[in-house]
Amino acid sequence: GTHPNSDCVTDGWTRYFRPGPPPSSSKKPRSRGLFHSLFCCLCHDQAEPPPVNNNAPLLVEENGTVSKVQVRPLLPQAKSKDAGKICVVIDLDETLVHSSFKPVNNADFIIPVEIDGTVHQVYVLKRPHVDEFLKRMGELFECILFTASLAKYADPVSDLLDKWGAFRGRLFRESCVFHRGNYVKDLSRLGRDLNKVIIIDNSPASYVFHPDNFLNLLLSINSS
């Protein structure tokens, strides 16, 4: 579906975030298990236990009826400068960056990440024009990073990627809802008016609860 406010983003996106050719290092690493555990881009291939701090709405039976127990929103109240703005939820992997355990000469960032007691180097390539995109989006909208990747990888990547403070908040795997083997980004838990929320994500499984809020911009790093 098309979000009612999608036109206001499309022009800016196509201008500042034009799709580029797939990077030469896009081959999947052999260490699939490590890759799967760290990044979101392969987490849809097989089921994993749900995150410990899921905070998903609980179903409670009262007087023979089932109702949802309200939980605290994932985001704090919007800052005064963002009041009334559209909230744009932006994915990280394969949308803004491409990451791999395989060494590449042209990596924009190299992030050390500890997994099971061993430190691994993660090589990160930025999407073409991502700098211009984030700078401009941060000026126009309330931008929220929402990734199904682990915070110990995604947080340092975001520190290096977002030089302008475009992201007003960051949400990681523990903020997702584990649903039918996928990590889903439940936009209703953000604490924002859903009529003013847009999600930009390369994975349909991420926004399966709110397909009408998805802005289709063919974002995959490997898209031609």
C-alpha positions, 0 to 999 in steps of 0.5 A: 500500500501507499502511505498518505504522506509518502510523496513528501519523502520520495523526492528527497530520497531520490535526490539524495539517495540514488541507488548505486551498483552493488558493491564488489564485496556483496558475497556472503561470508562462510561464517554464516552462523556468526553472520546470522546471529549478528545482523538482521539481513539473514535472520528471516531464514530460520527461527530463533528464540524471541528476544528476552526483553521483547515488551510485546503487548501481552494477552490477558484473559479477563471475565472470559475475554482477551484484551491487550495489556498496554506497555510502555512505548518504545520511544519517548515523547517527541522533542518540541522541534519534531512536534507534528513532523512525520516519523520516518523509521529507517532500517540499517543493513542493506538499506543504509549499509552493507556489512560483511566479515570478509575483509574489503579494501574499500570499507568505510568502517571496520567495527570490532564485535565480540561474539562468544568470547572472540573479537571479529572485524566487521567491514561496513560499506555505506550506501551511495549518497547516504551522507546527503540523505541522512543530513537532509532527512534529519532536517525534515523529519523525526528519523528513528533507526530501527534495526533487527541487528544486535546493538553491539554491532548496530550502535557503533555503526550508527555512531560513525554513520550519523554525523548529524544526529539525524536519528532521534532514537535507535531501536535494536533487535530487542525492540522487535516482535518475534513473529513466525520466525521473523523479527518484526518492527511493530510500528504501533509500539513506537508511541507515534500517530500511525498516520504520520509514520513511514518505514523504509526497509528492504525486508517485507517481513519487517513491516508485515504488521503495517504494510500501508506505512511502507515506502517502496524505494527499491532500497536493497544494496544489491538492487540494480 
